[in-house]
């Protein structure tokens, strides 16, 4: 653990422990006699609303089974209609309280949650998550963990079998016994003689249902082609051939764990944070700055201490920070810079498969209170607040550290406004850390139907989005200081200095006075050779380093994942919290990005 002045135990001072809030809604809202009959039969462990079999939540008051927010949100709908506050996810065994809008870390007086988890541990529950397709690295002999090690540590050495993460510690079979009905040996039941006929009937109905779905999809495609043909005046526009959709069961290949290929566990709607941290960690100069320049390795003969915000920190061994990075309750360093230093060292040490980033999450809660919950947040807003905090702390550090945020991400633009009556021009220069781009309105004649409930989407390019920002625009009723009246004016934005890494943010969400909608326009983008000299004389060419995708229809719900390029392996990886998969360039080009990080190509060659 990184120590700081005034917080180390050796100084005899007490550091405040930060714990998850206690849920007050447990007593009286858990009915074991209604839950177990639903969970014991496999046919009941699917969503009662849509028959989904993954991300399944059981209501702890009535036993209703519903899918989670990443499927069709039937569990949330049950809470809305019935006001039953508690639900448990049957695969990960985490509990959520809708009344508190938070995860549950405590238990009731009867240890009901521990009993339910112990019971689920004995029930063979299968998930449809894809299997591993690449061979695992050779198993290494690992030493037995110290019996006195902290129970909060959640590391998983690469030689151990992956287990489903939990937010609270699992009770042992010695502490909790399942109900008597679970322990009883099931009675043998004689199978009826007509089992083959029943199975044949079920198979026939499945084939008929699949055929009906296929015919429906075919009719929908014919109708869409007919509409598009009519809108183009009878001249059908042929779209380029796309690769076949990804078959989750056959095509997903998981990355072999290693430096830079370590997942971040979702601690409860923290995918927005995981996506940003993975993207920043794969920027070589950003990563090396926080790992080696802030607190250099002792072998370099550089100072191994740093002072930030009047606190002194010392570089600690990797084994120590692996433990402390994942502790829910710890003597936390008082600096986001130090938490980022610890986390990036763990992600690039190659000694674990998955990291639970509890310490940096608690630090974010401490310094940015609006994130102090387990609700979904905007990834762009998190990046903005993270950069602000890093800049503040780095400005107080001792030594020749500079400001890596400005060095890598800061650019400059110039906005001008010209009055159409007196021709007076006013100019303003500003710096930026990301470029927020409007998605231009395009014709729906080229639209394609998406799986989103928002409706059809159109197609444009990243260059179209940049053009929409930099092109001159007319403004009505602009007050002119010279004319002293409201006149028509023309505005224009020019990029006068581009950073080494450009962060583009697409405006995927639009608001009205009563509602919010997601803009599903497909934005085509290049993987390399993005020529920015058209927009800036010092532009140059850029290549895509990573992009972040928002899955869902609402800004404050859904899910974030990241696609990252590995210049060493020359492959793309899909970082979905704790899971990392190898993907092709064609699959990357098919996604609908929300944020994109482009690096200047001379910078990317040595990344």
C-alpha positions in Angstrom: 0.0 0.0 0.0 1.2 3.5 -0.8 1.8 5.4 2.4 1.2 9.1 2.9 2.2 11.6 5.6 -0.4 11.8 8.3 -2.2 8.5 7.3 0.3 5.8 8.0 -0.4 3.6 11.0 3.2 3.9 12.0 2.5 7.5 12.9 -0.2 6.4 15.3 -3.0 8.2 13.5 -6.4 6.6 12.7 -7.6 6.6 9.1 -11.3 6.5 8.4 -12.7 3.3 7.0 -15.0 3.7 4.0 -17.7 1.1 3.8 -20.7 0.4 1.6 -24.0 1.8 3.0 -26.2 -0.5 5.0 -29.6 -1.4 3.5 -32.5 -0.9 6.0 -35.0 -2.9 3.9 -33.9 -6.5 4.6 -36.1 -7.4 7.6 -39.6 -8.4 6.4 -38.8 -8.3 2.7 -37.2 -11.8 2.2 -39.5 -14.9 2.1 -37.5 -18.1 1.8 -40.6 -20.3 1.5 -41.6 -18.4 -1.7 -38.1 -18.2 -3.3 -36.8 -21.8 -3.1 -39.7 -23.5 -4.9 -39.0 -21.2 -7.9 -35.3 -21.7 -7.9 -35.2 -25.5 -7.4 -36.8 -26.2 -10.9 -34.7 -25.3 -13.9 -37.7 -24.4 -16.0 -38.4 -21.5 -13.5 -35.0 -20.0 -13.7 -35.8 -18.0 -16.8 -37.4 -14.6 -17.2 -41.1 -14.8 -16.7 -41.6 -12.0 -19.2 -39.3 -12.8 -22.1 -37.8 -16.3 -21.3 -34.2 -14.8 -21.3 -31.8 -17.1 -19.4 -29.0 -14.7 -18.6 -28.8 -11.7 -16.2 -31.7 -13.3 -14.2 -32.9 -11.7 -11.0 -35.2 -13.3 -8.4 -37.4 -11.1 -6.2 -36.7 -12.0 -2.6 -40.2 -11.2 -1.5 -42.4 -13.2 -3.9 -39.9 -15.2 -6.0 -40.7 -13.5 -9.3 -38.0 -14.2 -11.9 -37.1 -11.3 -14.3 -34.3 -10.3 -16.6 -32.0 -7.4 -15.7 -31.4 -3.9 -17.1 -29.1 -5.2 -19.9 -31.8 -7.4 -21.4 -35.5 -6.2 -21.2 -35.6 -4.9 -17.6 -38.5 -7.1 -16.5 -37.0 -7.3 -12.9 -37.1 -3.5 -12.8 -40.7 -3.5 -14.1 -41.7 -5.9 -11.3 -40.3 -3.4 -8.7 -42.2 -0.6 -10.4 -45.5 -2.4 -10.2 -45.2 -4.4 -7.0 -42.7 -2.2 -4.9 -40.8 -5.3 -3.8 -37.4 -3.8 -3.0 -34.9 -6.6 -3.0 -33.7 -8.8 -5.9 -30.7 -11.2 -6.3 -28.9 -12.1 -9.5 -28.8 -15.9 -9.6 -25.5 -16.3 -11.3 -23.3 -13.7 -9.5 -25.5 -13.9 -6.3 -25.3 -10.1 -5.7 -28.2 -8.4 -4.2 -29.7 -5.0 -5.2 -32.2 -2.8 -3.3 -34.4 -0.8 -5.6 -35.6 1.4 -2.7 -32.0 2.4 -1.8 -31.0 2.3 -5.5 -27.8 0.6 -4.3 -26.1 -2.8 -3.8 -26.7 -4.6 -0.5 -23.6 -5.4 1.6 -25.3 -6.5 4.8 -27.6 -9.3 5.8 -30.8 -9.6 7.9 -31.0 -11.0 11.4 -31.7 -14.5 10.1 -28.8 -14.5 7.6 -31.3 -15.1 4.8 -29.1 -13.8 2.1 -26.3 -16.2 3.2 -28.8 -19.1 3.1 -29.9 -18.2 -0.4 -26.4 -17.9 -1.7 -25.4 -21.2 -0.1 -28.4 -22.8 -1.7 -27.6 -21.4 -5.1 -24.1 -22.7 -4.7 -25.5 -26.2 -4.7 -27.8 -25.8 -7.6 -26.2 -26.5 -11.0 -27.1 -23.2 -12.8 -25.8 -22.7 -16.3 -25.3 -19.4 -18.0 -25.2 -18.8 -21.8 -22.0 -16.8 -21.5 -19.5 -18.0 -24.2 -16.9 -20.7 -23.4 -13.1 -20.2 -23.7 -11.7 -20.9 -27.1 -8.0 -20.4 -26.7 -5.8 -22.7 -24.6 -4.9 -21.3 -21.2 -1.1 -20.7 -20.4 0.7 -23.5 -18.7 -0.4 -24.0 -15.1 2.2 -22.7 -12.7 2.8 -24.0 -9.2 1.3 -21.5 -6.8 2.0 -21.2 -3.1 -0.8 -21.6 -0.6 -2.2 -18.2 0.4 -1.5 -17.1 4.0 -4.2 -18.0 6.3 -4.0 -14.6 7.8 -4.5 -12.8 4.6 -7.4 -10.2 4.4 -10.8 -11.6 3.4 -11.4 -8.5 1.2 -8.7 -9.4 -1.3 -10.3 -10.7 -4.6 -7.3 -11.4 -6.8 -7.4 -14.3 -9.1 -4.0 -15.7 -10.2 -3.8 -16.7 -13.8 -3.3 -20.3 -12.9 -6.6 -20.5 -11.0 -10.0 -21.3 -12.4 -12.2 -18.3 -13.0 -15.0 -17.9 -10.5 -18.1 -15.7 -10.6 -17.4 -12.4 -8.7 -19.5 -11.5 -5.7 -19.8 -8.2 -3.9 -20.1 -9.7 -0.4 -18.0 -12.6 0.9 -19.5 -16.1 0.5 -20.5 -18.0 3.6 -18.9 -21.4 4.1 -21.0 -24.5 4.4 -20.0 -24.7 8.1 -21.7 -21.4 8.9 -24.9 -21.7 6.9 -27.0 -24.8 6.2 -29.5 -24.9 3.4 -33.2 -25.6 4.2 -34.2 -29.1 4.9 -36.0 -29.3 1.5 -32.7 -28.8 -0.3 -30.8 -31.5 1.6 -33.4 -34.2 1.1 -32.5 -36.6 -1.6 -35.0 -36.4 -4.5 -37.3 -39.3 -4.8 -36.8 -41.5 -7.9 -39.6 -40.9 -10.5 -40.6 -43.5 -13.0 -40.4 -42.1 -16.5 -43.5 -42.4 -18.6 -43.5 -44.6 -21.7 -44.3 -41.8 -24.1 -41.1 -39.8 -23.5 -39.8 -40.3 -27.1 -43.1 -39.0 -28.5 -43.1 -36.0 -26.2 -39.5 -35.2 -27.1 -40.3 -35.5 -30.8 -43.3 -33.2 -30.4 -41.1 -30.6 -28.6 -38.5 -30.8 -31.3 -41.1 -30.3 -34.0 -42.5 -27.3 -32.2 -39.0 -25.8 -31.9 -38.3 -26.3 -35.6 -41.7 -24.7 -36.5 -40.9 -21.7 -34.2 -37.5 -21.2 -35.8 -39.0 -21.5 -39.3 -41.6 -18.8 -38.4 -39.0 -16.4 -37.1 -36.8 -16.9 -40.2 -39.7 -16.3 -42.5 -40.6 -13.1 -40.5 -37.1 -11.8 -40.8 -37.1 -12.6 -44.5 -40.4 -10.7 -45.1 -39.1 -7.7 -43.1 -35.9 -7.6 -45.3 -38.0 -7.7 -48.5 -40.2 -4.9 -47.2 -37.2 -2.7 -46.3 -35.6 -3.3 -49.7 -38.9 -2.4 -51.4 -39.2 0.9 -49.3 -35.6 1.8 -50.1 -36.0 1.0 -53.8 -39.1 3.3 -53.9 -37.3 6.1 -52.1 -34.5 6.0 -54.6 -36.8 6.2 -57.6 -36.6 2.6 -58.5 -32.8 2.6 -58.6 -31.9 0.3 -55.8 -28.7 1.3 -53.9 -26.6 -1.7 -53.1 -24.8 -1.6 -49.8 -21.3 -3.1 -49.5 -21.3 -6.7 -48.3 -21.0 -7.0 -44.5 -19.5 -9.8 -42.6 -21.8 -12.3 -41.0 -23.0 -11.4 -37.5 -21.0 -12.7 -34.6 -22.1 -16.1 -33.3 -21.5 -15.9 -29.6 -21.3 -19.6 -29.1 -18.8 -20.3 -32.0 -16.8 -17.2 -32.8 -15.9 -15.5 -29.5 -12.3 -16.1 -28.6 -11.0 -14.9 -25.2 -7.7 -13.2 -24.9 -5.0 -15.0 -23.0 -4.3 -13.0 -19.8 -1.1 -11.0 -19.8 0.2 -7.4 -19.4 -2.5 -5.1 -20.7 -4.9 -8.0 -21.1 -6.4 -7.9 -17.6 -10.1 -7.3 -17.1 -11.7 -4.9 -14.6 -14.6 -6.4 -12.7 -17.9 -4.5 -12.8 -18.6 -3.5 -9.2 -22.2 -2.4 -9.9 -22.8 -0.2 -13.0 -19.1 0.8 -13.1 -18.6 -0.1 -16.7 -18.3 3.6 -17.6 -15.3 3.8 -15.3 -13.8 0.6 -16.5 -14.0 1.6 -20.2 -12.2 4.9 -19.6 -9.5 3.4 -17.5 -8.8 0.7 -20.0 -8.6 3.2 -22.9 -6.3 5.5 -21.0 -4.1 2.6 -19.8 -3.4 1.5 -23.4 -2.1 5.0 -24.3 1.7 4.2 -23.9 2.9 7.7 -22.9 0.0 8.1 -20.4 0.7 4.7 -18.9 4.5 5.1 -18.7 4.0 8.5 -17.1 1.9 7.2 -14.2 3.8 3.9 -13.7 7.4 5.0 -14.1 7.7 8.8 -13.9 5.5 9.6 -10.9 7.2 7.0 -8.8 10.2 5.5 -10.6 11.4 2.0 -10.0 14.2 1.8 -7.4 16.5 0.2 -9.9 16.6 3.5 -11.9 18.3 5.3 -9.0 15.6 8.0 -9.3 13.7 9.3 -6.2 11.1 6.8 -5.2 8.9 9.3 -3.3 6.6 12.0 -4.5 4.6 14.8 -2.7 1.1 15.5 -4.0 -1.4 17.8 -2.3 1.0 18.1 0.7 1.2 14.3 1.2 4.2 12.2 0.7 3.9 8.8 -1.1 6.4 6.0 -1.5 6.6 3.4 -4.2 5.4 0.0 -2.9 6.1 -3.6 -4.2 3.7 -4.9 -6.9 2.5 -7.7 -4.6 1.4 -5.1 -2.1 -0.5 -2.9 -4.5 -2.3 -6.0 -6.0 -3.9 -6.6 -2.6 -4.6 -3.0 -1.7 -6.0 -2.0 -5.2 -8.8 -4.5 -4.6 -9.7 -3.8 -1.0 -13.2 -2.5 -0.3 -12.0 -1.0 3.1 -8.5 0.3 3.2 -6.3 3.1 4.4 -6.7 5.0 1.1 -4.1 7.3 -0.4 -5.5 10.8 -0.6 -4.7 11.1 -4.3 -6.3 9.9 -7.6 -2.9 10.1 -9.1 -1.6 7.5 -6.7 -4.6 5.2 -7.2 -4.1 5.4 -11.0 -0.4 4.6 -10.5 -1.3 1.5 -8.5 -4.1 0.3 -10.8 -2.0 0.7 -14.0 0.9 -1.2 -12.4 -1.5 -4.0 -11.6 -3.1 -4.1 -15.1 0.4 -4.3 -16.7 2.1 -6.7 -14.2 0.6 -9.8 -15.9 0.2 -11.6 -12.5 -3.6 -11.7 -12.4 -6.6 -12.2 -14.7 -9.1 -9.8 -13.3 -8.9 -6.8 -11.0 -11.6 -5.5 -8.7 -10.9 -1.7 -8.7 -12.5 -0.9 -5.4 -9.8 1.5 -4.1 -10.0 3.9 -7.1 -13.8 3.7 -7.1 -13.8 4.8 -3.4 -11.4 7.6 -4.3 -13.7 8.8 -7.1 -16.6 8.8 -4.6 -14.4 10.8 -2.2 -13.3 13.5 -4.7 -16.3 13.6 -7.1 -19.3 13.2 -4.9 -21.9 13.1 -7.7 -20.5 9.6 -8.7 -21.0 8.4 -5.1 -23.6 5.7 -6.0 -23.9 2.5 -8.1 -25.9 4.2 -10.8 -24.9 4.3 -14.4 -23.0 7.4 -15.4 -21.9 9.1 -18.6 -18.4 7.9 -19.7 -17.6 11.3 -21.2 -18.5 13.1 -17.9 -16.3 10.7 -15.9 -13.4 11.4 -18.2 -13.9 15.2 -17.8 -14.0 14.9 -14.0 -11.0 12.6 -14.0 -8.9 14.9 -16.1 -9.8 17.9 -13.9 -8.8 16.0 -10.7 -5.5 14.8 -12.3 -4.6 18.3 -13.4 -5.3 19.7 -10.0 -3.1 17.1 -8.2 -0.3 17.2 -10.7 -0.1 21.0 -10.4 0.8 20.5 -6.7 3.4 17.7 -7.1 7.1 18.3 -6.5 9.7 17.5 -9.1 9.8 17.8 -12.9 6.6 15.9 -13.6 4.8 18.3 -15.9 1.2 17.8 -16.9 0.7 14.7 -18.9 -3.1 15.4 -19.5 -2.3 18.7 -21.3 0.7 17.2 -23.1 -1.3 14.4 -24.6 -4.9 15.6 -24.9 -5.0 19.4 -25.0 -5.7 21.1 -28.3 -6.8 24.6 -29.3 -9.5 26.0 -31.5 -10.6 29.5 -32.6 -14.2 30.5 -33.0 -15.1 33.7 -34.9 -18.4 35.6 -35.4 -19.0 38.0 -38.2 -22.0 40.4 -38.2 -23.6 40.4 -41.6 -24.5 44.1 -41.4 -21.4 45.8 -40.2 -19.0 42.9 -41.0 -17.3 43.2 -37.6 -15.5 40.0 -36.6 -14.9 38.9 -33.1 -12.5 36.0 -32.4 -12.1 33.8 -29.3 -9.4 31.1 -28.7 -10.0 28.2 -26.3 -8.4 25.0 -25.4 -10.1 21.6 -25.4 -9.4 18.1 -24.0 -12.0 16.4 -26.3 -13.9 17.4 -29.4 -17.6 16.9 -29.1 -19.1 16.4 -32.5 -22.7 16.8 -33.7 -24.0 14.0 -35.8 -25.4 15.6 -39.0 -29.0 15.0 -40.1 -28.8 12.6 -43.1 -31.5 11.1 -45.4 -33.2 8.0 -44.1 -33.2 6.6 -47.6 -30.0 4.8 -46.7 -31.3 3.8 -43.3 -31.0 0.3 -41.9 -33.1 -1.2 -39.1 -31.3 -1.7 -35.8 -32.0 -3.8 -32.8 -32.5 -0.7 -30.8 -36.1 0.2 -29.9 -35.5 3.8 -31.0 -36.0 3.1 -34.6 -34.2 3.2 -37.9 -30.7 4.8 -38.2 -29.0 6.6 -41.0 -25.3 6.6 -42.1 -22.6 9.2 -42.2 -18.8 9.4 -41.7 -16.6 10.8 -39.0 -15.4 13.4 -41.5 -19.1 14.5 -41.9 -19.3 15.0 -38.1 -16.1 17.1 -38.1 -17.3 19.1 -41.1 -20.6 19.8 -39.3 -18.6 21.5 -36.5 -16.1 23.4 -38.6 -18.4 24.6 -41.3 -19.7 28.2 -41.2 -23.2 28.6 -39.8 -25.8 31.3 -39.9 -27.3 32.6 -36.6 -30.5 34.7 -36.5 -31.0 37.5 -34.0 -27.4 37.8 -32.7 -26.9 41.1 -30.8 -24.0 43.1 -32.3 -22.1 45.5 -30.1 -21.3 47.8 -33.0 -24.8 48.0 -34.5 -26.5 47.9 -31.1 -29.2 45.7 -32.7 -29.9 42.0 -33.3 -28.6 41.1 -36.7 -27.8 37.9 -38.6 -24.3 36.6 -38.0 -22.0 33.9 -39.3 -20.0 31.7 -37.0 -17.1 29.5 -37.8 -14.8 27.2 -35.8 -11.2 26.5 -36.8 -8.8 24.0 -35.3 -5.5 25.8 -34.8 -3.6 23.2 -32.7 -4.3 19.4 -32.5 -3.1 17.2 -29.6 -1.1 14.0 -29.8 -4.2 12.1 -28.9 -7.6 13.4 -30.1 -10.6 12.3 -28.1 -13.8 12.5 -30.3 -17.1 12.4 -28.5 -20.2 11.9 -30.7 -23.5 13.5 -29.5 -25.4 10.2 -29.3 -28.2 11.6 -27.1 -30.8 14.3 -27.9 -33.2 15.9 -25.5 -36.6 17.5 -25.8 -38.7 19.2 -23.1 -40.3 15.9 -22.2 -38.1 13.1 -23.3 -34.6 11.8 -24.3 -33.7 9.7 -27.3 -30.5 8.1 -28.5 -29.3 9.0 -32.0 -28.7 5.7 -33.8 -27.0 7.2 -36.9 -24.2 4.8 -38.0 -21.0 6.8 -38.1 -18.3 5.2 -40.4 -14.7 5.8 -39.2 -11.2 4.9 -40.4 -8.9 2.6 -38.4 -5.9 4.5 -39.7 -4.9 7.4 -42.0 -7.4 9.9 -40.6 -6.1 13.0 -42.4 -6.6 16.0 -40.1 -4.6 18.4 -42.3 -7.8 19.4 -44.0 -9.0 21.0 -40.7 -5.6 22.2 -39.3 -2.3 23.2 -40.9 -0.5 21.2 -38.2 -2.9 18.3 -38.5 -1.1 15.2 -39.7 -2.5 11.7 -39.9 -4.0 9.8 -37.0 -4.8 6.1 -36.2 -7.5 4.7 -34.0 -6.1 3.5 -30.6 -9.4 2.7 -28.9 -13.2 3.4 -28.9 -15.9 3.2 -26.4 -19.4 1.9 -27.3 -22.6 2.6 -25.4 -25.1 -0.3 -25.6 -28.7 0.7 -24.8 -31.2 3.4 -25.4 -30.7 5.7 -22.4 -27.7 7.8 -21.3 -28.1 6.8 -17.6 -28.7 3.1 -18.3 -27.3 0.5 -20.7 -23.7 -0.7 -20.8 -20.3 0.5 -21.9 -17.6 -1.6 -23.5 -14.2 -0.7 -25.1 -12.4 -1.8 -28.3 -8.6 -1.4 -28.0 -5.8 -2.0 -30.5 -2.8 -3.9 -29.3 0.3 -2.7 -31.4 2.5 -5.5 -30.0 0.1 -8.4 -31.0 -1.3 -6.3 -33.9 -4.8 -7.4 -32.9 -8.0 -5.7 -31.6 -9.5 -6.7 -28.2 -13.1 -6.2 -27.0 -12.9 -5.2 -23.3 -16.2 -6.0 -21.6 -15.5 -5.4 -17.9 -13.8 -8.6 -16.7 -14.0 -10.4 -20.1 -11.7 -9.6 -23.0 -12.2 -11.1 -26.5 -10.2 -11.0 -29.7 -12.1 -9.3 -32.5 -11.3 -8.6 -36.2 -11.0 -5.2 -37.8 -14.3 -5.9 -39.6 -16.1 -6.4 -36.3 -14.6 -3.1 -35.0 -15.8 -1.3 -38.1 -19.4 -2.5 -37.5 -19.8 -1.0 -34.0 -21.5 2.4 -33.3 -18.9 4.4 -31.3 -19.6 7.0 -28.6 -16.0 8.0 -27.9 -12.9 7.5 -30.0 -9.3 8.0 -29.2 -7.0 8.7 -32.2 -3.2 8.9 -31.9 -1.0 10.8 -34.2 0.6 8.1 -36.4 4.3 8.9 -35.6 3.2 8.5 -31.9 1.4 5.3 -32.5 4.3 3.4 -34.3 6.2 3.2 -31.0 3.2 2.7 -28.8 
